[in-house]
Amino acid sequence: MGAYRSDDDYDYLFKVVLIGDSGVGKSNLLSRFTRNEFSLESKSTIGVEFATRSIRVDDKVVKAQIWDTAGQERYRAITSAYYRGAVGALLVYDVTRHVTFENVERWLKELRDHTDSSIVIMLVGNKADLRHLRAVSTEDAQAFAEKESTFFMETSALESMNVESAFTEVLTQIHRVVSRKALEVGDDPAALPKGQTINVGGKDDVSEVKKAGCCSA
């Protein structure tokens, strides 16, 4: 067999969504994490695109499928299809534009309305390299994240600061949630056997898998 693992050889597939106002740098965070690229010509994303990257979490290979959405988000609600099956989210604002931080609350509400309560959320203050233009203090964002029980990190897709850390932390926390749920389910025959892939989208939607672990309220 050897140590070689093909791209399709992974233990988990997790869907992570990028949300936040237009122009906060979501696409550059995505390209920095998945391809280690950054583009100064920022163009608005048209429609929805996603990219994947596999990383090792504990002793498992986790493949992240990260979804990025059109730049016109603020004019319409994102369709529920975008959120469907997401187990993690990076909610991004621009530290130099206070209004993008003010809108975080609305994004968080929309996210929580469309996803499972165990979703892992990371608040991300991007463009932290623009120190002289900062409009949102780290302390304010930290306080908001604590109040809302989300993770928090400041990043710079330009300088490649904390981008790797932000995605890796989200994927690690998702893995913990999934492992914990698998333990809670115990001997339930509907439970996931160890090592089974969680497929995203289509009939094997993550949200379908999740139901096995929930007790009815």
C-alpha positions, 0 to 999 in steps of 0.5 A: 500500500505504501504511505501515498494517499490519493486526493480521494483518500480521506476520512472526513469531508467537511463543508465550510462556508465563507460569509460576510459582506462584499469586499472583506476578502473571502475569496482571497482567504479561500485562495490563500488556504487552498492554493497559497495565492493572493490576487490584488485585482479583487473581482467580485465572485459570481455565483458560488464557487468552492475549493478543497484542501485536505489536512491532517487532524489528529490521526485523520485526513480531513478534506475541507470543501470551502464554499465562497459566495457572490459579492452581492450578498448584502442585496439578497439573502443567500439561498439555504442551499448554500448553507445546507450541510455546512458544519463550519463557517468563517464569518469575515469582516474587514478590520478597516471598515466598521460597517462590515463588523456591524453587519456580522450580527445579521450574518450570524443570525442568518447562519444560525437560522439555516444550520445545525446548532453544533456548527463551528463558527469562526469570526475572522477580522481580515486585512489586519495588515492595514494597521494604520487604517484599522477601524475595529479594535481586536478587543471589540471583536473578541468581546463579541465573539465571546458573547456569541460563543464563536471562535475569533482570529484576525487574519491577513490574506495578503501577508498570509497571516493566520489564514492557515490557523483559522481554517485549521482551527475550524476543521479541528473543532468540527472533527471534535464535534463529530467525534463527540457525536459518534461517541454519544450515539454509541451502539446505535446501528444508524451511527457512522462506522469509524472512518466512513466518509461524510459526503456533502450535498446530494442524498448523503447530505451532512445534515442527514448524517447528523440526525442519527446522533440527535435525541428528539427534544 
